């Protein structure tokens, strides 16, 4: 039985790799209509096969009820893959241009889930036996290489001609490491697909590659050993592994809430983009994520000095707030939230003395004090240094404050 389960895992790994190859081919190249239709149909069959392999794993499990309880999300994703595959096959005689993007994204997701079986096939705990520092470096290196390959594809370029390898690697490394340095114009040289790749690289680097790996493992129903949790704790600089799953959930929740709020505010502010070729929704999402992750990337050729960005009021203020929130780091916000909960709990109980105590960590205190000092000091220094060129209108202080925020970490 164990041999058969390993064979199923191997098949899922192979199907996942095949889905990844098809996803890149669909998204990265302009294929003839006949080949495009064949690729989409093949991808649909692979998604159906992946789902059937998952159901076979369920059928062979010793305790099906336990398997269902532990892997509800996993089975739900498999059913979604099955429905998607059947739908794509039913549209085999129609034009595929409208579904190519969704097909590529679905195949990429199945690829990630299939690759999650790699460690299980190579021996459970193989990855966790490696040094945490080495795992982190390797994860970033893999993300940079994959990102460079995707940016090298013809569809990533606005002209349809692949960019140079050194530009692809530099852009990928800059996005993953959230530095904001560029050798090519993000708007003029990259297509919507190329900009989307850059956006995902920024998000991956901002949250952390290993955090994403943990989320995939949990979503796919894999259980992490104690050693695995210790490794991830060291990589995420957490103080303990107690309630570790809820801590990671808090990290993701804070990220999503802040980025969604930033998206909504920027979308509302950029009403002028409705008449521009630049997609308003994509521009808001890109700059919200870029600002929160402190990457400094922009899809405007002139960055935030571009007339399209400056035409809307409040954009620099929204971006500056996102930069500060992201620059503090999720561990700081997690610390502040836990301290606030304790304070509110004690106030609601109307007790003179606090029965529960939660003290801010040294890291949080230093981060808050240093951030306040740099922002206030930088604003004053920039304002008075350019006092001759600035007028005394409120915009002068706002510009000095924005420059102080972005110079500290973001690079807009």
C-alpha positions in Angstrom: 0.0 0.0 0.0 2.8 2.5 0.9 4.5 1.7 -2.4 1.3 2.5 -4.3 0.8 5.8 -2.4 4.4 6.8 -3.3 3.7 6.0 -6.9 0.6 8.3 -6.7 2.7 11.0 -5.2 5.3 10.6 -7.9 2.6 10.9 -10.6 1.3 14.1 -8.9 4.8 15.5 -9.0 5.2 14.6 -12.7 1.7 16.1 -13.5 2.7 19.2 -11.5 5.9 19.7 -13.5 4.0 19.2 -16.7 1.4 21.8 -15.7 4.2 24.3 -14.9 5.8 23.8 -18.3 2.4 24.3 -20.1 1.7 27.4 -17.9 4.9 29.1 -19.0 4.4 28.1 -22.6 0.8 29.5 -22.6 1.7 32.8 -20.9 5.2 33.4 -22.2 4.8 32.8 -26.0 2.5 33.8 -28.7 1.4 30.4 -30.1 -0.5 29.7 -33.3 -4.3 29.1 -32.7 -4.0 25.3 -33.4 -1.1 24.9 -31.0 -2.8 27.1 -28.4 -5.9 25.0 -28.5 -3.8 21.8 -28.1 -1.9 23.3 -25.1 -5.1 24.4 -23.3 -6.8 21.0 -23.9 -3.7 19.2 -22.6 -3.6 21.4 -19.6 -7.3 20.6 -18.9 -6.5 16.9 -19.1 -3.6 17.3 -16.7 -5.8 19.1 -14.2 -8.4 16.4 -14.4 -5.7 13.8 -13.9 -4.3 15.6 -10.9 -7.8 15.6 -9.3 -8.3 11.9 -10.0 -4.9 11.1 -8.4 -6.0 13.0 -5.3 -9.3 11.0 -5.1 -7.2 7.8 -5.6 -5.1 8.8 -2.6 -8.3 9.3 -0.6 -9.7 5.9 -1.6 -6.4 4.2 -0.5 -6.2 6.0 2.8 -6.7 3.9 5.9 -9.0 6.4 7.6 -11.1 8.3 5.0 -13.0 10.3 7.6 -9.7 11.5 9.2 -8.3 12.2 5.8 -11.4 14.3 4.8 -11.3 16.3 8.1 -7.6 17.1 7.8 -7.6 18.0 4.1 -10.9 19.7 3.3 -9.2 22.6 1.5 -7.0 20.2 -0.4 -10.0 18.3 -1.7 -11.8 21.5 -2.5 -8.9 22.7 -4.6 -8.9 19.3 -6.4 -12.6 19.6 -7.2 -12.0 23.1 -8.5 -9.2 21.7 -10.7 -11.6 19.0 -12.0 -14.4 21.5 -12.8 -11.9 23.9 -14.5 -10.5 21.0 -16.6 -14.0 19.8 -17.7 -15.0 23.4 -18.6 -11.9 23.9 -20.7 -12.5 20.7 -22.5 -16.1 21.6 -23.2 -14.9 24.8 -24.9 -12.5 23.0 -27.1 -14.1 24.3 -30.3 -14.3 27.9 -29.2 -11.7 30.6 -29.2 -9.2 30.3 -26.4 -8.0 33.8 -26.2 -10.4 34.7 -23.4 -9.3 31.7 -21.2 -5.6 31.5 -21.8 -4.7 33.7 -18.8 -7.0 31.8 -16.4 -5.7 28.5 -17.8 -2.1 29.5 -17.3 -2.8 30.7 -13.7 -4.7 27.5 -12.9 -1.9 25.3 -14.3 0.7 27.3 -12.3 -1.2 26.7 -9.1 -1.5 23.0 -9.8 2.2 23.0 -10.5 3.0 24.5 -7.0 0.8 21.9 -5.4 2.4 19.1 -7.3 5.9 20.3 -6.4 4.9 20.2 -2.7 5.3 16.4 -2.9 9.0 16.7 -3.7 10.3 16.5 -0.1 7.9 13.6 0.7 9.4 11.6 -2.2 13.0 12.4 -1.3 12.5 11.5 2.3 10.4 13.3 4.9 12.5 15.9 6.8 15.2 16.2 4.1 14.6 19.9 3.7 14.3 20.6 7.4 17.7 19.0 8.0 19.4 21.7 6.0 20.6 24.9 7.7 17.9 27.6 8.0 20.2 30.2 6.4 20.9 27.9 3.5 17.2 27.2 3.0 16.4 30.9 2.9 19.2 31.7 0.4 18.2 28.8 -1.8 14.6 29.8 -1.8 15.4 33.4 -2.9 17.8 32.1 -5.5 15.2 29.8 -7.0 12.6 32.6 -7.0 15.1 34.9 -8.8 16.0 32.3 -11.4 12.3 31.4 -12.1 11.4 35.1 -12.3 14.3 35.8 -14.7 13.2 33.0 -17.0 9.6 34.3 -17.0 10.7 37.8 -17.8 12.9 36.5 -20.6 9.9 35.0 -22.4 8.7 37.0 -25.5 5.3 37.8 -24.0 6.9 39.6 -21.0 8.3 42.2 -23.4 6.1 44.9 -24.8 7.7 44.6 -28.2 7.5 40.8 -28.3 11.3 40.5 -28.5 12.9 38.8 -25.4 15.0 41.1 -23.2 18.6 40.4 -22.4 19.4 37.8 -19.8 21.3 40.3 -17.6 18.3 42.6 -17.6 16.0 39.7 -16.8 18.1 38.5 -13.9 18.7 42.1 -12.5 15.0 42.9 -12.6 14.0 39.6 -11.0 16.6 40.0 -8.3 15.6 43.6 -7.7 11.9 42.6 -7.4 12.5 39.6 -5.1 14.9 41.6 -2.9 12.5 44.6 -3.0 15.2 47.1 -3.9 13.4 49.0 -6.7 16.5 49.3 -8.9 15.8 48.9 -12.6 17.7 48.7 -15.9 14.6 48.8 -18.0 11.5 50.9 -18.0 8.8 48.9 -16.2 6.0 50.6 -18.3 7.8 51.0 -21.6 9.7 47.7 -21.8 7.4 45.2 -20.1 4.0 44.0 -21.1 1.1 43.4 -18.7 2.3 39.8 -18.3 5.8 41.0 -17.5 4.5 43.6 -15.0 2.4 40.8 -13.4 5.5 38.6 -13.0 7.3 41.5 -11.4 4.3 42.1 -9.1 4.3 38.5 -7.9 8.1 38.6 -7.4 7.7 41.7 -5.2 4.9 40.0 -3.2 6.9 36.8 -2.8 10.0 38.7 -1.6 8.0 41.1 0.6 6.2 38.4 2.5 9.0 35.8 2.4 9.5 32.8 0.2 9.4 30.4 3.2 6.2 31.9 4.5 4.6 31.1 1.1 6.0 27.6 1.3 4.5 27.1 4.7 1.1 28.4 3.5 1.1 26.0 0.5 2.0 23.1 2.8 -0.8 23.9 5.2 -3.3 24.5 2.4 -2.4 21.2 0.8 -2.9 19.3 4.1 0.8 18.5 4.9 1.8 18.4 8.5 5.0 20.0 9.6 7.3 18.3 12.0 8.7 20.1 15.1 12.0 20.5 13.4 10.3 22.1 10.3 8.5 24.5 12.6 11.8 25.5 14.3 13.5 26.1 11.0 10.6 28.3 9.8 10.6 30.1 13.2 14.2 31.0 12.7 13.7 32.2 9.2 10.7 34.4 10.2 12.4 35.6 13.4 9.6 34.5 15.6 10.1 34.2 19.4 8.5 30.7 19.8 6.7 28.0 17.9 3.7 28.1 20.2 0.5 28.9 18.2 2.8 29.1 15.2 0.1 28.5 12.7 -2.0 31.4 14.0 1.1 33.6 13.9 1.6 32.9 10.2 -2.1 33.5 9.6 -1.8 36.8 11.4 1.1 37.8 9.1 -0.9 37.0 6.0 -4.1 38.6 7.3 -2.3 41.9 8.1 -0.6 41.9 4.7 -3.9 41.3 2.9 -5.9 43.8 4.9 -3.4 46.6 4.5 -2.8 45.9 0.8 -6.6 45.7 0.1 -7.1 49.0 1.9 -4.3 50.6 -0.1 -5.8 49.2 -3.3 -9.2 50.7 -2.5 -7.8 54.1 -1.7 -5.5 54.3 -4.8 -8.3 53.1 -7.0 -10.6 55.8 -5.7 -7.8 58.4 -6.1 -6.8 57.5 -9.7 -10.1 58.4 -11.4 -8.0 60.1 -14.1 -6.7 56.7 -15.2 -10.1 55.7 -16.7 -9.1 57.5 -19.9 -5.6 56.2 -19.9 -4.2 53.0 -21.5 -2.9 52.1 -18.0 -5.4 49.8 -16.3 -6.8 51.6 -13.2 -7.3 48.5 -11.2 -3.9 47.0 -12.0 -2.2 50.3 -11.3 -3.8 50.5 -7.9 -3.0 46.9 -7.0 0.6 47.2 -8.3 1.4 50.3 -6.3 -0.4 49.1 -3.2 1.7 45.9 -3.1 4.9 47.7 -4.2 4.5 50.3 -1.4 3.6 47.9 1.3 6.6 45.7 0.4 8.8 48.8 0.2 10.0 47.8 -3.3 9.8 51.2 -5.0 8.7 49.7 -8.4 6.1 51.7 -10.4 4.4 51.0 -13.7 4.6 54.7 -14.6 7.7 55.6 -16.5 8.3 58.6 -14.3 7.5 56.7 -11.1 5.3 58.8 -8.8 6.5 62.0 -10.5 4.6 60.9 -13.6 1.9 63.4 -14.5 -0.7 60.6 -14.3 0.2 59.8 -10.7 0.5 63.5 -9.7 -2.9 64.3 -11.2 -4.7 62.7 -8.3 -4.6 64.2 -4.8 -3.6 62.1 -1.9 -1.6 59.5 -3.8 1.7 60.3 -2.2 0.1 60.3 1.3 -1.5 56.9 0.7 1.8 55.5 -0.6 3.8 56.9 2.3 1.4 55.4 4.8 1.7 52.0 3.1 5.5 52.3 3.1 5.6 53.0 6.8 3.2 50.2 7.7 5.2 47.7 5.6 8.5 49.0 6.7 7.7 48.4 10.4 7.2 44.7 9.6 4.5 42.3 10.5 6.3 41.1 13.8 6.0 44.7 15.1 2.3 44.9 14.2 1.7 41.4 15.7 3.3 42.6 18.9 1.2 45.8 18.9 -2.0 43.9 18.3 -1.3 41.4 21.1 -0.5 44.3 23.5 -3.7 46.1 22.5 -5.8 43.0 23.0 -4.4 42.5 26.5 -5.0 46.2 27.3 -8.6 46.1 26.0 -9.3 42.8 27.9 -8.1 44.3 31.1 -10.2 47.5 30.6 -13.3 45.5 29.9 -13.0 43.5 33.1 -12.8 46.9 35.0 -10.0 45.7 37.2 -7.8 48.2 38.9 -4.7 46.0 38.3 -3.9 44.2 35.1 -4.4 40.4 35.6 -2.7 39.8 32.2 0.5 41.4 31.1 2.1 41.5 27.7 5.2 43.6 27.2 6.4 44.8 23.8 9.6 43.1 22.7 12.9 45.0 22.4 12.7 44.7 18.6 9.3 46.5 18.5 10.4 49.3 20.8 13.6 49.9 18.8 11.7 49.7 15.5 9.1 52.2 16.6 11.6 54.7 18.1 14.0 54.5 15.2 11.2 54.9 12.6 9.8 58.0 14.4 13.3 59.5 14.8 14.2 59.0 11.1 10.9 60.2 9.7 10.6 63.3 11.9 14.3 64.1 11.7 14.4 63.4 7.9 11.4 65.6 7.3 12.9 68.6 9.2 16.3 68.1 7.6 14.9 68.0 4.0 12.5 70.9 4.6 15.1 73.3 6.0 17.8 72.1 3.6 15.7 73.2 0.6 14.0 76.1 2.3 15.0 78.4 -0.4 13.4 76.4 -3.2 10.4 75.4 -1.1 7.6 77.9 -0.4 5.9 77.8 3.0 2.7 76.1 1.8 1.6 72.9 3.4 2.6 71.0 0.3 6.3 71.7 1.1 6.1 69.8 4.4 4.1 67.0 2.7 6.8 66.7 0.0 9.6 66.7 2.6 7.7 64.0 4.6 7.2 61.8 1.6 10.9 62.1 0.6 11.9 61.2 4.1 9.6 58.1 4.1 10.7 56.8 0.7 14.4 57.6 1.2 14.5 55.5 4.3 13.5 52.2 2.6 11.1 52.4 -0.3 12.8 54.3 -3.2 9.8 55.8 -4.9 
